Amino acid sequence: MVEHKARVLVVDDEENQRRGLSSLISAWGYEVRQAENGAKALEVMDTWPAQLVVL
């Protein structure tokens, strides 16, 4: 049985904030993707549905 990590999408227009938060959440064991705005977040969600979106 393969265990899947929960998916978290971090959305922020400030790159440093987005990277820092993504790094922290990833260190907690979650699979993380990033988006710089709402439009990009919707594109990510089309192919990579996240269980949590942090805005």
mmCIF file of the N, C-alpha and C atoms, coordinates in Angstrom:
data_MODEL
# 
_entry.id   MODEL 
# 
loop_
_atom_site.group_PDB 
_atom_site.id 
_atom_site.type_symbol 
_atom_site.label_atom_id 
_atom_site.label_alt_id 
_atom_site.label_comp_id 
_atom_site.label_asym_id 
_atom_site.label_entity_id 
_atom_site.label_seq_id 
_atom_site.pdbx_PDB_ins_code 
_atom_site.Cartn_x 
_atom_site.Cartn_y 
_atom_site.Cartn_z 
_atom_site.occupancy 
_atom_site.B_iso_or_equiv 
_atom_site.pdbx_formal_charge 
_atom_site.auth_seq_id 
_atom_site.auth_comp_id 
_atom_site.auth_asym_id 
_atom_site.auth_atom_id 
_atom_site.pdbx_PDB_model_num 
ATOM 1   N N  . MET A 1 1  ? 0.842  -1.187 0.000   1.00 0.00 ? 1  MET A N  1 
ATOM 2   C CA . MET A 1 1  ? 0.000  0.000  0.000   1.00 0.00 ? 1  MET A CA 1 
ATOM 3   C C  . MET A 1 1  ? 0.889  1.253  0.000   1.00 0.00 ? 1  MET A C  1 
ATOM 4   N N  . VAL A 1 2  ? 0.630  2.174  -0.902  1.00 0.00 ? 2  VAL A N  1 
ATOM 5   C CA . VAL A 1 2  ? 1.409  3.395  -1.016  1.00 0.00 ? 2  VAL A CA 1 
ATOM 6   C C  . VAL A 1 2  ? 0.710  4.499  -0.240  1.00 0.00 ? 2  VAL A C  1 
ATOM 7   N N  . GLU A 1 3  ? 1.449  5.143  0.647   1.00 0.00 ? 3  GLU A N  1 
ATOM 8   C CA . GLU A 1 3  ? 0.889  6.250  1.419   1.00 0.00 ? 3  GLU A CA 1 
ATOM 9   C C  . GLU A 1 3  ? 1.112  7.547  0.642   1.00 0.00 ? 3  GLU A C  1 
ATOM 10  N N  . HIS A 1 4  ? 0.048  8.319  0.470   1.00 0.00 ? 4  HIS A N  1 
ATOM 11  C CA . HIS A 1 4  ? 0.144  9.586  -0.244  1.00 0.00 ? 4  HIS A CA 1 
ATOM 12  C C  . HIS A 1 4  ? 0.209  10.724 0.761   1.00 0.00 ? 4  HIS A C  1 
ATOM 13  N N  . LYS A 1 5  ? 1.079  11.671 0.490   1.00 0.00 ? 5  LYS A N  1 
ATOM 14  C CA . LYS A 1 5  ? 1.167  12.856 1.329   1.00 0.00 ? 5  LYS A CA 1 
ATOM 15  C C  . LYS A 1 5  ? 0.012  13.790 0.991   1.00 0.00 ? 5  LYS A C  1 
ATOM 16  N N  . ALA A 1 6  ? -0.474 14.506 1.989   1.00 0.00 ? 6  ALA A N  1 
ATOM 17  C CA . ALA A 1 6  ? -1.494 15.512 1.747   1.00 0.00 ? 6  ALA A CA 1 
ATOM 18  C C  . ALA A 1 6  ? -0.883 16.630 0.895   1.00 0.00 ? 6  ALA A C  1 
ATOM 19  N N  . ARG A 1 7  ? -1.697 17.186 0.019   1.00 0.00 ? 7  ARG A N  1 
ATOM 20  C CA . ARG A 1 7  ? -1.241 18.227 -0.903  1.00 0.00 ? 7  ARG A CA 1 
ATOM 21  C C  . ARG A 1 7  ? -1.662 19.600 -0.411  1.00 0.00 ? 7  ARG A C  1 
ATOM 22  N N  . VAL A 1 8  ? -0.706 20.529 -0.441  1.00 0.00 ? 8  VAL A N  1 
ATOM 23  C CA . VAL A 1 8  ? -0.957 21.906 -0.012  1.00 0.00 ? 8  VAL A CA 1 
ATOM 24  C C  . VAL A 1 8  ? -0.504 22.838 -1.132  1.00 0.00 ? 8  VAL A C  1 
ATOM 25  N N  . LEU A 1 9  ? -1.385 23.743 -1.514  1.00 0.00 ? 9  LEU A N  1 
ATOM 26  C CA . LEU A 1 9  ? -1.062 24.757 -2.516  1.00 0.00 ? 9  LEU A CA 1 
ATOM 27  C C  . LEU A 1 9  ? -0.888 26.090 -1.804  1.00 0.00 ? 9  LEU A C  1 
ATOM 28  N N  . VAL A 1 10 ? 0.279  26.699 -1.967  1.00 0.00 ? 10 VAL A N  1 
ATOM 29  C CA . VAL A 1 10 ? 0.575  27.996 -1.355  1.00 0.00 ? 10 VAL A CA 1 
ATOM 30  C C  . VAL A 1 10 ? 0.456  29.064 -2.440  1.00 0.00 ? 10 VAL A C  1 
ATOM 31  N N  . VAL A 1 11 ? -0.402 30.051 -2.199  1.00 0.00 ? 11 VAL A N  1 
ATOM 32  C CA . VAL A 1 11 ? -0.642 31.122 -3.178  1.00 0.00 ? 11 VAL A CA 1 
ATOM 33  C C  . VAL A 1 11 ? -0.284 32.452 -2.533  1.00 0.00 ? 11 VAL A C  1 
ATOM 34  N N  . ASP A 1 12 ? 0.682  33.153 -3.115  1.00 0.00 ? 12 ASP A N  1 
ATOM 35  C CA . ASP A 1 12 ? 1.083  34.472 -2.611  1.00 0.00 ? 12 ASP A CA 1 
ATOM 36  C C  . ASP A 1 12 ? 1.826  35.197 -3.721  1.00 0.00 ? 12 ASP A C  1 
ATOM 37  N N  . ASP A 1 13 ? 1.577  36.490 -3.856  1.00 0.00 ? 13 ASP A N  1 
ATOM 38  C CA . ASP A 1 13 ? 2.251  37.242 -4.907  1.00 0.00 ? 13 ASP A CA 1 
ATOM 39  C C  . ASP A 1 13 ? 3.676  37.626 -4.521  1.00 0.00 ? 13 ASP A C  1 
ATOM 40  N N  . GLU A 1 14 ? 4.020  37.532 -3.255  1.00 0.00 ? 14 GLU A N  1 
ATOM 41  C CA . GLU A 1 14 ? 5.386  37.798 -2.796  1.00 0.00 ? 14 GLU A CA 1 
ATOM 42  C C  . GLU A 1 14 ? 6.200  36.506 -2.837  1.00 0.00 ? 14 GLU A C  1 
ATOM 43  N N  . GLU A 1 15 ? 7.177  36.457 -3.721  1.00 0.00 ? 15 GLU A N  1 
ATOM 44  C CA . GLU A 1 15 ? 7.948  35.225 -3.927  1.00 0.00 ? 15 GLU A CA 1 
ATOM 45  C C  . GLU A 1 15 ? 8.633  34.734 -2.660  1.00 0.00 ? 15 GLU A C  1 
ATOM 46  N N  . ASN A 1 16 ? 9.241  35.643 -1.894  1.00 0.00 ? 16 ASN A N  1 
ATOM 47  C CA . ASN A 1 16 ? 9.940  35.222 -0.677  1.00 0.00 ? 16 ASN A CA 1 
ATOM 48  C C  . ASN A 1 16 ? 8.976  34.617 0.338   1.00 0.00 ? 16 ASN A C  1 
ATOM 49  N N  . GLN A 1 17 ? 7.802  35.191 0.479   1.00 0.00 ? 17 GLN A N  1 
ATOM 50  C CA . GLN A 1 17 ? 6.794  34.654 1.394   1.00 0.00 ? 17 GLN A CA 1 
ATOM 51  C C  . GLN A 1 17 ? 6.345  33.273 0.936   1.00 0.00 ? 17 GLN A C  1 
ATOM 52  N N  . ARG A 1 18 ? 6.093  33.164 -0.356  1.00 0.00 ? 18 ARG A N  1 
ATOM 53  C CA . ARG A 1 18 ? 5.625  31.907 -0.941  1.00 0.00 ? 18 ARG A CA 1 
ATOM 54  C C  . ARG A 1 18 ? 6.666  30.805 -0.760  1.00 0.00 ? 18 ARG A C  1 
ATOM 55  N N  . ARG A 1 19 ? 7.915  31.115 -1.032  1.00 0.00 ? 19 ARG A N  1 
ATOM 56  C CA . ARG A 1 19 ? 8.988  30.127 -0.893  1.00 0.00 ? 19 ARG A CA 1 
ATOM 57  C C  . ARG A 1 19 ? 9.199  29.718 0.558   1.00 0.00 ? 19 ARG A C  1 
ATOM 58  N N  . GLY A 1 20 ? 9.219  30.700 1.452   1.00 0.00 ? 20 GLY A N  1 
ATOM 59  C CA . GLY A 1 20 ? 9.443  30.408 2.867   1.00 0.00 ? 20 GLY A CA 1 
ATOM 60  C C  . GLY A 1 20 ? 8.350  29.538 3.455   1.00 0.00 ? 20 GLY A C  1 
ATOM 61  N N  . LEU A 1 21 ? 7.112  29.877 3.179   1.00 0.00 ? 21 LEU A N  1 
ATOM 62  C CA . LEU A 1 21 ? 5.989  29.095 3.692   1.00 0.00 ? 21 LEU A CA 1 
ATOM 63  C C  . LEU A 1 21 ? 5.971  27.704 3.073   1.00 0.00 ? 21 LEU A C  1 
ATOM 64  N N  . SER A 1 22 ? 6.263  27.618 1.800   1.00 0.00 ? 22 SER A N  1 
ATOM 65  C CA . SER A 1 22 ? 6.304  26.318 1.124   1.00 0.00 ? 22 SER A CA 1 
ATOM 66  C C  . SER A 1 22 ? 7.382  25.422 1.730   1.00 0.00 ? 22 SER A C  1 
ATOM 67  N N  . SER A 1 23 ? 8.529  26.005 2.018   1.00 0.00 ? 23 SER A N  1 
ATOM 68  C CA . SER A 1 23 ? 9.624  25.252 2.612   1.00 0.00 ? 23 SER A CA 1 
ATOM 69  C C  . SER A 1 23 ? 9.235  24.722 3.996   1.00 0.00 ? 23 SER A C  1 
ATOM 70  N N  . LEU A 1 24 ? 8.611  25.556 4.779   1.00 0.00 ? 24 LEU A N  1 
ATOM 71  C CA . LEU A 1 24 ? 8.175  25.150 6.114   1.00 0.00 ? 24 LEU A CA 1 
ATOM 72  C C  . LEU A 1 24 ? 7.150  24.025 6.045   1.00 0.00 ? 24 LEU A C  1 
ATOM 73  N N  . ILE A 1 25 ? 6.143  24.179 5.209   1.00 0.00 ? 25 ILE A N  1 
ATOM 74  C CA . ILE A 1 25 ? 5.096  23.165 5.089   1.00 0.00 ? 25 ILE A CA 1 
ATOM 75  C C  . ILE A 1 25 ? 5.663  21.863 4.544   1.00 0.00 ? 25 ILE A C  1 
ATOM 76  N N  . SER A 1 26 ? 6.580  21.958 3.609   1.00 0.00 ? 26 SER A N  1 
ATOM 77  C CA . SER A 1 26 ? 7.234  20.772 3.062   1.00 0.00 ? 26 SER A CA 1 
ATOM 78  C C  . SER A 1 26 ? 8.029  20.030 4.137   1.00 0.00 ? 26 SER A C  1 
ATOM 79  N N  . ALA A 1 27 ? 8.685  20.769 5.013   1.00 0.00 ? 27 ALA A N  1 
ATOM 80  C CA . ALA A 1 27 ? 9.454  20.161 6.101   1.00 0.00 ? 27 ALA A CA 1 
ATOM 81  C C  . ALA A 1 27 ? 8.545  19.402 7.059   1.00 0.00 ? 27 ALA A C  1 
ATOM 82  N N  . TRP A 1 28 ? 7.287  19.769 7.127   1.00 0.00 ? 28 TRP A N  1 
ATOM 83  C CA . TRP A 1 28 ? 6.315  19.068 7.970   1.00 0.00 ? 28 TRP A CA 1 
ATOM 84  C C  . TRP A 1 28 ? 5.830  17.777 7.320   1.00 0.00 ? 28 TRP A C  1 
ATOM 85  N N  . GLY A 1 29 ? 6.261  17.511 6.081   1.00 0.00 ? 29 GLY A N  1 
ATOM 86  C CA . GLY A 1 29 ? 5.928  16.256 5.425   1.00 0.00 ? 29 GLY A CA 1 
ATOM 87  C C  . GLY A 1 29 ? 4.828  16.332 4.384   1.00 0.00 ? 29 GLY A C  1 
ATOM 88  N N  . TYR A 1 30 ? 4.401  17.525 4.024   1.00 0.00 ? 30 TYR A N  1 
ATOM 89  C CA . TYR A 1 30 ? 3.356  17.690 3.024   1.00 0.00 ? 30 TYR A CA 1 
ATOM 90  C C  . TYR A 1 30 ? 3.963  17.875 1.643   1.00 0.00 ? 30 TYR A C  1 
ATOM 91  N N  . GLU A 1 31 ? 3.201  17.510 0.621   1.00 0.00 ? 31 GLU A N  1 
ATOM 92  C CA . GLU A 1 31 ? 3.581  17.786 -0.765  1.00 0.00 ? 31 GLU A CA 1 
ATOM 93  C C  . GLU A 1 31 ? 3.079  19.186 -1.090  1.00 0.00 ? 31 GLU A C  1 
ATOM 94  N N  . VAL A 1 32 ? 3.959  20.051 -1.565  1.00 0.00 ? 32 VAL A N  1 
ATOM 95  C CA . VAL A 1 32 ? 3.617  21.471 -1.736  1.00 0.00 ? 32 VAL A CA 1 
ATOM 96  C C  . VAL A 1 32 ? 3.854  21.917 -3.167  1.00 0.00 ? 32 VAL A C  1 
ATOM 97  N N  . ARG A 1 33 ? 2.923  22.704 -3.669  1.00 0.00 ? 33 ARG A N  1 
ATOM 98  C CA . ARG A 1 33 ? 3.090  23.424 -4.935  1.00 0.00 ? 33 ARG A CA 1 
ATOM 99  C C  . ARG A 1 33 ? 2.825  24.895 -4.651  1.00 0.00 ? 33 ARG A C  1 
ATOM 100 N N  . GLN A 1 34 ? 3.260  25.738 -5.575  1.00 0.00 ? 34 GLN A N  1 
ATOM 101 C CA . GLN A 1 34 ? 3.124  27.182 -5.398  1.00 0.00 ? 34 GLN A CA 1 
ATOM 102 C C  . GLN A 1 34 ? 2.431  27.820 -6.596  1.00 0.00 ? 34 GLN A C  1 
ATOM 103 N N  . ALA A 1 35 ? 1.767  28.935 -6.320  1.00 0.00 ? 35 ALA A N  1 
ATOM 104 C CA . ALA A 1 35 ? 1.179  29.753 -7.380  1.00 0.00 ? 35 ALA A CA 1 
ATOM 105 C C  . ALA A 1 35 ? 1.309  31.211 -6.966  1.00 0.00 ? 35 ALA A C  1 
ATOM 106 N N  . GLU A 1 36 ? 1.535  32.080 -7.954  1.00 0.00 ? 36 GLU A N  1 
ATOM 107 C CA . GLU A 1 36 ? 1.757  33.495 -7.653  1.00 0.00 ? 36 GLU A CA 1 
ATOM 108 C C  . GLU A 1 36 ? 0.492  34.334 -7.620  1.00 0.00 ? 36 GLU A C  1 
ATOM 109 N N  . ASN A 1 37 ? -0.621 33.769 -8.094  1.00 0.00 ? 37 ASN A N  1 
ATOM 110 C CA . ASN A 1 37 ? -1.883 34.509 -8.057  1.00 0.00 ? 37 ASN A CA 1 
ATOM 111 C C  . ASN A 1 37 ? -3.049 33.531 -8.209  1.00 0.00 ? 37 ASN A C  1 
ATOM 112 N N  . GLY A 1 38 ? -4.255 34.057 -8.119  1.00 0.00 ? 38 GLY A N  1 
ATOM 113 C CA . GLY A 1 38 ? -5.439 33.208 -8.188  1.00 0.00 ? 38 GLY A CA 1 
ATOM 114 C C  . GLY A 1 38 ? -5.596 32.472 -9.507  1.00 0.00 ? 38 GLY A C  1 
ATOM 115 N N  . ALA A 1 39 ? -5.292 33.141 -10.600 1.00 0.00 ? 39 ALA A N  1 
ATOM 116 C CA . ALA A 1 39 ? -5.409 32.499 -11.916 1.00 0.00 ? 39 ALA A CA 1 
ATOM 117 C C  . ALA A 1 39 ? -4.454 31.309 -12.026 1.00 0.00 ? 39 ALA A C  1 
ATOM 118 N N  . LYS A 1 40 ? -3.226 31.504 -11.578 1.00 0.00 ? 40 LYS A N  1 
ATOM 119 C CA . LYS A 1 40 ? -2.244 30.408 -11.612 1.00 0.00 ? 40 LYS A CA 1 
ATOM 120 C C  . LYS A 1 40 ? -2.663 29.285 -10.662 1.00 0.00 ? 40 LYS A C  1 
ATOM 121 N N  . ALA A 1 41 ? -3.240 29.642 -9.530  1.00 0.00 ? 41 ALA A N  1 
ATOM 122 C CA . ALA A 1 41 ? -3.702 28.630 -8.569  1.00 0.00 ? 41 ALA A CA 1 
ATOM 123 C C  . ALA A 1 41 ? -4.786 27.750 -9.197  1.00 0.00 ? 41 ALA A C  1 
ATOM 124 N N  . LEU A 1 42 ? -5.693 28.345 -9.935  1.00 0.00 ? 42 LEU A N  1 
ATOM 125 C CA . LEU A 1 42 ? -6.741 27.570 -10.600 1.00 0.00 ? 42 LEU A CA 1 
ATOM 126 C C  . LEU A 1 42 ? -6.141 26.636 -11.646 1.00 0.00 ? 42 LEU A C  1 
ATOM 127 N N  . GLU A 1 43 ? -5.118 27.096 -12.355 1.00 0.00 ? 43 GLU A N  1 
ATOM 128 C CA . GLU A 1 43 ? -4.441 26.239 -13.336 1.00 0.00 ? 43 GLU A CA 1 
ATOM 129 C C  . GLU A 1 43 ? -3.796 25.037 -12.647 1.00 0.00 ? 43 GLU A C  1 
ATOM 130 N N  . VAL A 1 44 ? -3.143 25.282 -11.515 1.00 0.00 ? 44 VAL A N  1 
ATOM 131 C CA . VAL A 1 44 ? -2.509 24.189 -10.767 1.00 0.00 ? 44 VAL A CA 1 
ATOM 132 C C  . VAL A 1 44 ? -3.566 23.201 -10.306 1.00 0.00 ? 44 VAL A C  1 
ATOM 133 N N  . MET A 1 45 ? -4.676 23.708 -9.793  1.00 0.00 ? 45 MET A N  1 
ATOM 134 C CA . MET A 1 45 ? -5.728 22.846 -9.250  1.00 0.00 ? 45 MET A CA 1 
ATOM 135 C C  . MET A 1 45 ? -6.380 21.978 -10.327 1.00 0.00 ? 45 MET A C  1 
ATOM 136 N N  . ASP A 1 46 ? -6.305 22.389 -11.581 1.00 0.00 ? 46 ASP A N  1 
ATOM 137 C CA . ASP A 1 46 ? -6.860 21.581 -12.674 1.00 0.00 ? 46 ASP A CA 1 
ATOM 138 C C  . ASP A 1 46 ? -6.150 20.236 -12.800 1.00 0.00 ? 46 ASP A C  1 
ATOM 139 N N  . THR A 1 47 ? -4.849 20.238 -12.575 1.00 0.00 ? 47 THR A N  1 
ATOM 140 C CA . THR A 1 47 ? -4.070 19.010 -12.759 1.00 0.00 ? 47 THR A CA 1 
ATOM 141 C C  . THR A 1 47 ? -3.511 18.439 -11.468 1.00 0.00 ? 47 THR A C  1 
ATOM 142 N N  . TRP A 1 48 ? -3.582 19.190 -10.385 1.00 0.00 ? 48 TRP A N  1 
ATOM 143 C CA . TRP A 1 48 ? -2.992 18.784 -9.111  1.00 0.00 ? 48 TRP A CA 1 
ATOM 144 C C  . TRP A 1 48 ? -3.909 19.250 -7.977  1.00 0.00 ? 48 TRP A C  1 
ATOM 145 N N  . PRO A 1 49 ? -5.011 18.529 -7.743  1.00 0.00 ? 49 PRO A N  1 
ATOM 146 C CA . PRO A 1 49 ? -5.966 18.971 -6.727  1.00 0.00 ? 49 PRO A CA 1 
ATOM 147 C C  . PRO A 1 49 ? -5.371 18.895 -5.311  1.00 0.00 ? 49 PRO A C  1 
ATOM 148 N N  . ALA A 1 50 ? -5.341 20.021 -4.643  1.00 0.00 ? 50 ALA A N  1 
ATOM 149 C CA . ALA A 1 50 ? -4.796 20.111 -3.284  1.00 0.00 ? 50 ALA A CA 1 
ATOM 150 C C  . ALA A 1 50 ? -5.911 19.924 -2.260  1.00 0.00 ? 50 ALA A C  1 
ATOM 151 N N  . GLN A 1 51 ? -5.541 19.388 -1.106  1.00 0.00 ? 51 GLN A N  1 
ATOM 152 C CA . GLN A 1 51 ? -6.491 19.255 -0.013  1.00 0.00 ? 51 GLN A CA 1 
ATOM 153 C C  . GLN A 1 51 ? -6.590 20.567 0.783   1.00 0.00 ? 51 GLN A C  1 
ATOM 154 N N  . LEU A 1 52 ? -5.569 21.406 0.685   1.00 0.00 ? 52 LEU A N  1 
ATOM 155 C CA . LEU A 1 52 ? -5.550 22.676 1.417   1.00 0.00 ? 52 LEU A CA 1 
ATOM 156 C C  . LEU A 1 52 ? -4.900 23.736 0.542   1.00 0.00 ? 52 LEU A C  1 
ATOM 157 N N  . VAL A 1 53 ? -5.494 24.927 0.540   1.00 0.00 ? 53 VAL A N  1 
ATOM 158 C CA . VAL A 1 53 ? -4.908 26.065 -0.163  1.00 0.00 ? 53 VAL A CA 1 
ATOM 159 C C  . VAL A 1 53 ? -4.647 27.154 0.872   1.00 0.00 ? 53 VAL A C  1 
ATOM 160 N N  . VAL A 1 54 ? -3.394 27.612 0.951   1.00 0.00 ? 54 VAL A N  1 
ATOM 161 C CA . VAL A 1 54 ? -3.010 28.668 1.864   1.00 0.00 ? 54 VAL A CA 1 
ATOM 162 C C  . VAL A 1 54 ? -2.842 29.936 1.042   1.00 0.00 ? 54 VAL A C  1 
ATOM 163 N N  . LEU A 1 55 ? -3.601 30.969 1.412   1.00 0.00 ? 55 LEU A N  1 
ATOM 164 C CA . LEU A 1 55 ? -3.566 32.231 0.669   1.00 0.00 ? 55 LEU A CA 1 
ATOM 165 C C  . LEU A 1 55 ? -2.925 33.323 1.519   1.00 0.00 ? 55 LEU A C  1 
# 
